[in-house]
Amino acid sequence: MDLLAKKPYSPPSWASHINLIPSHTFSLGHLPTPIHRWNLPNLPNNTEVWLKRDDLSGMQLSGNKVRKLEFLMADAVAKGADCIITIGGIQSNHCRATAVAAKYLNLDSFLILRTSKLLVDQDPGLTGNLLVERLVGAHIELISKEEYSKIGSVALTNILKEKLLKEGRRPYVIPVGGSDSLGTWGYIEAIREIEQQLQSETGTVKFDDIVVACGSGGTIAGLSLGSWLSSLKAKVHAFCVCDDPDYFYNVVQGLLDGLEAGIDSRDIADIRNAKGLGYAINTTDELNFVKEIAATTGVILDPVYSGKAAYGLLKDMTENPKKWEGRKILFIHTGGLLGLFDKVEQMAPLLGNCRRMDVCESVPRKDGIGKMF
Ligand SMILES: Cc1ncc(COP(=O)(O)O)c(C=O)c1O
């Protein structure tokens, strides 16, 4: 009954002194998301890894972005917007989630998607996130990587905003990844959710560490601030999949300052590089890892975010087992399954073959149903 309801918001008591407390939130995600033990192979002695399934926060509107959008959409509606503008990579999960959330609330969405110079004048196709965006009627504008880095995401969204204003529309701009100080509340609130789950569901487990992927910084800003302020006090380790750790310490600092948190990002988060070959580019090793984890644990990681973060975590555990021995780790699976569809060609050689079933033509049908074909 709660889904899509607009509700007044009151923060957890430990966050009540923070600036920019949202007045309302829209219930968009299937929350709380489950936490369960993750039976990863070859862990250091007595290390436990648990998984928070934010990939199960919905179906077409799934992953970590839904938590930010609960606050951002409430703000957009409160400000009288009739459409949402946002921006990201060609397979942006954030843009897809925004397009779906907008339609749930009867708003239009305008997405600026970054692609290669070669493809910018072509139809972007229907793979993965693009299929969902186009099904819900998002307006898509393509921009080349070169133009994107020359102009920047803020100026690009402003150009589109001015154009829509001239056409009489009332646009609301959400920045890359939904990572502004308001969106950060999504993961401050997630920490309250985890606190409550630990009290009621998972018995006596106390997490030493939280591990998550980082792409625009909002998720780790919320998690690390929340963990620091709440009773959780778990150390937040982020594996960044683009740019570099210094860049993200600054981004997170900006978000924390926006909330007047009075904390240094370097004191509450440990950010490492897991970019590998580059944003959304995978080595065969990384894709093989995603395949192995799926085949051994049933959990499907996405290749762009959680896949790279988990790859980085297990690599570090192999190289420095003592550091992780005996620790209880909560890995946050932030979703992104649709991004996997963009990798099918690269993945195909890693997967087993299918074959035609061996049946003898003369096996008679025994269920009593007549021959139809
Ligand atoms: C599936 C997925 N996981 C993780 C992230 C990273 O979250 P954030 O942008 O808040 O750093 C993103 C988006 O960038 C994402 O789409």
The ligand as an SDF file (V2000), in Angstrom:
LIG
                    3D

 16 16  0  0  0  0  0  0  0  0999 V2000
   24.7220   -0.2930  -10.2290 C   0  0  0  0  0  0  0  0  0  0  0  0
   25.4480    0.8370   -9.6190 C   0  0  0  0  0  0  0  0  0  0  0  0
   26.2170    0.6030   -8.5410 N   0  0  0  0  0  0  0  0  0  0  0  0
   26.9240    1.5840   -7.9520 C   0  0  0  0  0  0  0  0  0  0  0  0
   26.8930    2.8810   -8.4440 C   0  0  0  0  0  0  0  0  0  0  0  0
   27.7120    3.9020   -7.7630 C   0  0  0  0  0  0  0  0  0  0  0  0
   26.9520    4.7060   -6.9220 O   0  0  0  0  0  0  0  0  0  0  0  0
   27.3170    6.2390   -6.7780 P   0  0  0  0  0  0  0  0  0  0  0  0
   27.0470    6.8640   -8.1090 O   0  0  0  0  0  0  0  0  0  0  0  0
   26.4040    6.7420   -5.7340 O   0  0  0  0  0  0  0  0  0  0  0  0
   28.7400    6.3200   -6.4070 O   0  0  0  0  0  0  0  0  0  0  0  0
   26.0940    3.1760   -9.5760 C   0  0  0  0  0  0  0  0  0  0  0  0
   26.0220    4.5180  -10.1880 C   0  0  0  0  0  0  0  0  0  0  0  0
   26.9540    5.2320  -10.4000 O   0  0  0  0  0  0  0  0  0  0  0  0
   25.3570    2.1230  -10.1630 C   0  0  0  0  0  0  0  0  0  0  0  0
   24.5830    2.3420  -11.2330 O   0  0  0  0  0  0  0  0  0  0  0  0
  1  2  1  0
  2  3  1  0
  2 15  2  0
  3  4  2  0
  4  5  1  0
  5  6  1  0
  5 12  2  0
  6  7  1  0
  7  8  1  0
  8  9  2  0
  8 10  1  0
  8 11  1  0
 12 13  1  0
 12 15  1  0
 13 14  2  0
 15 16  1  0
M  END
$$$$
